[in-house]
Amino acid sequence: RSRTAKRAVGRKRAGLRLLFWARNVVTKSDSAREAERAQAQTAASPLEVENLAEIIEGFKMVLMVRNDLKMGKGKIAAQC
């Protein structure tokens, strides 16, 4: 490709990214964004450990180690 063709493709991609971003910004109002945030926060709250402790009596942590990944002691400890 020539330099002008590469520049044209780059400008087109940048324009498409800007258009996609602008469409999302314009279509979502502030109240809609706040409603989404509130819904995400309320959806996460029932899974708190305190709520689960009342339902299930004992918890057990299980750590799976894949031998094919050749995980050393440090990588295994980092998973905890």
Residue, then its C-alpha position, 0 to 999 in steps of 0.5 A: r500500500s502507498r502511504t496515502a492509502k495507509r493514512a486514509v485507512g488510519r483516518k477511517r478507523a479513527g473516525l469509526r472509533l469516534l463515531f462509536w464513542a459519540r453514539n454511546v455518549v449521546t444515547k445514554s443519559d446521566s440518569a440511565r448511567e446512574a440506574e445501571r450503576a445502582q443495579a450493578q451494586t445491588a446485584a453484587s451485594p447478596l453474594e457477600v460472605e456474611n450472607l453466605a455464612e448464614i446459609i452454608e455452615g462451613f466454607k472450604m478453600v480449594l486450590m487447583v494447580r495445573n501441572d501442564l502450566k509448570m506452576g512454581k511455588g510463587k505462582i501457586a501462592a499468588q493464587c491464594 
